[in-house]
């Protein structure tokens, strides 16, 4: 999509008006406006549920007021940094017109939606891109999976309790001095609906580990009041014949931030990969 320098290639980004998603949207929009021409990307619209939040940073002609009207803008790549609900409601439509970079891959834990998106990508010859985000070693997991040697995958994400956005009241009673608390441990398929905004890294891992899938990849989320400056992502990979890898990533993050600051750069790098990979799901 951006292999020709300074080519006029449409690009799309949009977001719900939640704080971290707004920061991600703002980061991408600003970087596209600053560097887009150098990598052959042109911003053609930005959508947000509350358009007033866009006017200070986006020209009026780029603001899309009604999301179903995205077809009028002729985008080649649509980027979602929003919420799994938008992936569910619009993902198939997006893939009928453009490549789709899904920033909320936790939506793919829904087996029916996962299948519908894969079928749409194949039918229309588009690519459903899944960014690695905070996942370290995603391509290595993918290669191990494709070789038939992947036996197990476990991911633990530990954050300050203010950084979690969970359904229900799982974490409503935390106190600053409580220390470490395991909030959930089980399959990523079960975890995604509990923490849809917090476990996109695990969802990306489940895509890489296709033979295990969301039901086979195991995840754990941990609240830890000691983690005031960063999130911790631990990945344990088990292969054949005693092979194993254990990585620990510390991702700088402010209190209350769902997404670590290093993930924004990773997302930009993923975007630069979106050149079209023909009717498939592609981890980038």
HELIX and SHEET records of a PDB file:
HELIX    1   1 UNK A   19  UNK A   35  1                                  17    
HELIX    2   2 UNK A   36  UNK A   39  5                                   4    
HELIX    3   3 UNK A   51  UNK A   53  5                                   3    
HELIX    4   4 UNK A   60  UNK A   62  5                                   3    
HELIX    5   5 UNK A   67  UNK A   73  5                                   7    
HELIX    6   6 UNK A   84  UNK A   97  1                                  14    
HELIX    7   7 UNK A  105  UNK A  109  5                                   5    
HELIX    8   8 UNK A  111  UNK A  124  1                                  14    
HELIX    9   9 UNK A  138  UNK A  146  1                                   9    
HELIX   10  10 UNK A  161  UNK A  163  5                                   3    
HELIX   11  11 UNK A  188  UNK A  192  1                                   5    
HELIX   12  12 UNK A  200  UNK A  208  1                                   9    
HELIX   13  13 UNK A  213  UNK A  216  1                                   4    
HELIX   14  14 UNK A  240  UNK A  242  5                                   3    
HELIX   15  15 UNK A  261  UNK A  271  1                                  11    
SHEET    1   A 6 UNK A  42  UNK A  48  0                                        
SHEET    2   A 6 UNK A  10  UNK A  15  1                                        
SHEET    3   A 6 UNK A  77  UNK A  80  1                                        
SHEET    4   A 6 UNK A  99  UNK A 102  1                                        
SHEET    5   A 6 UNK A 127  UNK A 130  1                                        
SHEET    6   A 6 UNK A 280  UNK A 283  1                                        
SHEET    1   B 5 UNK A 180  UNK A 187  0                                        
SHEET    2   B 5 UNK A 218  UNK A 224 -1                                        
SHEET    3   B 5 UNK A 152  UNK A 159  1                                        
SHEET    4   B 5 UNK A 230  UNK A 238 -1                                        
SHEET    5   B 5 UNK A 244  UNK A 252 -1                                        
END                                                                             
